Amino acid sequence: MPHLVLEYSNSVEERINVPGLLEDLHQVALDCGLFDKPSVKSRTLRCHHWLVGEEGDSVDFIHVSFDLLSGRSEEQKRELSRQLMAVLQEQASHVRSLTVNIRDMDKACFQKVVN
């Protein structure tokens, strides 16, 4: 645990290096000091269909969802969010919508199997 998911509109892929962006976001998670490094997992989800307000699919976006087990302070999560957004702004400032969301997962309900 944690899980970083980089969601993006397929139009973004033509203008930014998605694998490089994922690596840099992953590095933020590794370097933040909040997690055991082997437990950090990052992946991308390319969206082929999306709608934004009344503009439909003409608005490109990148959204980072970061799920972590509960127990970190609001300040720690805010700083992690700030660092992730800094990477997004540095590499994808021309993308119209950049968002980051940090979410706590309930430790009592989380299940994990490692084989």
KAPEUR-V51271 format. One record per pair of residues at least 4 apart in sequence whose ideal C-beta (glycine too) atoms are under 8 Angstrom apart, sorted by the first residue. I is the first residue (numbers start at 1). J is the second residue. D is the distance in Angstrom with one decimal. If there is no record, write none. Layout:
I/J/D
I/J/D
This chain:
1/35/7.5
1/39/5.3
1/41/7.8
1/67/7.8
1/68/6.4
1/69/5.2
1/105/7.3
1/110/7.1
1/112/7.2
2/29/6.7
2/35/5.8
2/39/7.1
2/40/6.1
2/41/7.2
2/66/6.3
2/67/6.0
2/68/3.9
2/69/7.3
3/41/5.2
3/42/7.6
3/43/7.7
3/65/7.8
3/66/7.4
3/67/4.7
3/68/7.9
4/25/6.0
4/26/6.5
4/29/5.7
4/40/7.3
4/41/7.1
4/42/4.1
4/43/7.5
4/64/6.5
4/65/7.5
4/66/5.2
5/42/7.7
5/43/5.9
5/44/7.6
5/45/6.0
5/64/7.2
5/65/4.5
5/66/7.8
5/67/7.7
6/18/7.4
6/21/6.8
6/22/5.4
6/25/6.3
6/42/7.1
6/43/7.2
6/44/4.7
6/45/7.2
6/62/6.9
6/63/7.9
6/64/5.6
7/44/7.6
7/45/4.7
7/47/6.0
7/61/7.8
7/62/7.2
7/63/4.6
7/64/7.6
7/65/6.9
8/12/4.4
8/13/7.0
8/18/6.6
8/44/7.0
8/45/7.6
8/46/6.2
8/47/6.6
8/60/7.9
8/61/6.7
8/62/4.7
8/63/7.5
8/95/8.0
9/47/5.4
9/50/5.7
9/57/7.3
9/59/7.8
9/60/4.6
9/61/5.2
9/62/7.8
10/46/5.5
10/47/6.5
10/48/5.5
11/15/7.6
11/60/4.7
12/16/5.8
12/18/7.2
12/60/5.2
12/61/7.4
12/62/6.0
12/92/7.1
12/95/5.7
13/18/5.6
13/46/6.6
15/94/6.6
15/95/7.6
16/21/6.0
16/91/6.1
16/92/5.1
16/95/7.2
17/21/6.2
17/91/7.6
18/22/6.3
18/44/6.0
18/46/7.8
19/23/6.4
19/44/8.0
20/24/6.5
20/91/7.5
21/25/6.3
21/62/7.9
21/87/7.2
21/88/7.7
21/91/5.3
21/92/6.8
22/26/6.1
22/42/5.8
22/43/7.6
22/44/5.5
23/27/6.4
24/28/7.0
24/87/5.1
24/91/6.9
25/29/7.0
25/42/6.4
25/64/6.5
25/84/5.9
25/87/5.6
25/88/7.8
26/30/6.4
26/40/6.7
26/42/4.1
27/31/5.9
28/32/6.2
28/80/7.4
28/83/4.9
28/84/5.7
28/87/6.0
29/35/6.5
29/40/4.7
29/42/6.8
29/66/7.5
29/80/7.6
30/35/7.7
30/37/5.3
30/40/5.7
32/79/7.6
32/80/5.5
32/83/6.7
34/68/7.5
34/72/5.9
34/76/6.0
34/80/6.8
35/39/5.7
35/40/5.4
35/68/7.4
36/40/7.9
49/57/7.2
50/57/5.6
50/61/7.1
51/56/5.5
51/57/6.3
52/56/7.1
52/57/7.5
52/58/7.8
52/59/4.0
52/61/6.9
52/97/7.0
53/59/7.5
55/59/5.0
59/96/5.2
59/97/6.0
60/95/5.3
60/96/5.4
60/97/7.1
61/95/6.7
61/96/6.7
61/97/3.9
61/98/7.5
61/99/7.3
62/88/6.1
62/92/5.6
62/95/5.4
62/97/7.3
62/98/5.4
62/99/7.5
63/97/7.7
63/98/7.9
63/99/4.7
63/100/7.6
63/101/7.3
64/84/5.5
64/88/7.0
64/99/7.2
64/100/4.6
64/101/7.2
65/101/5.5
65/103/6.8
66/80/6.9
66/81/7.6
66/84/6.8
66/100/7.0
66/101/7.0
66/102/4.8
66/103/7.0
67/103/5.1
67/105/5.4
68/72/6.5
68/77/7.8
68/102/7.0
68/103/7.4
68/104/6.6
68/105/6.6
69/104/7.3
69/105/5.4
69/107/5.3
69/110/6.2
70/104/4.1
70/105/6.5
70/106/6.3
70/107/5.6
71/104/8.0
71/107/7.1
72/76/4.3
72/77/5.4
72/80/8.0
72/104/7.7
73/77/7.1
74/78/6.0
75/79/6.4
76/80/6.5
77/81/6.3
77/102/4.5
78/82/6.3
79/83/6.4
80/84/6.4
80/102/6.1
81/85/6.3
81/100/5.0
81/101/7.9
81/102/5.1
82/86/6.4
83/87/7.0
84/88/6.6
84/100/4.9
85/89/6.1
85/98/6.8
85/100/5.1
86/90/6.2
87/91/6.3
88/92/5.4
88/95/7.9
88/98/4.6
88/100/7.1
89/93/5.3
89/98/6.6
92/98/6.3
93/98/8.0
105/109/7.5
105/110/5.3
106/110/6.5
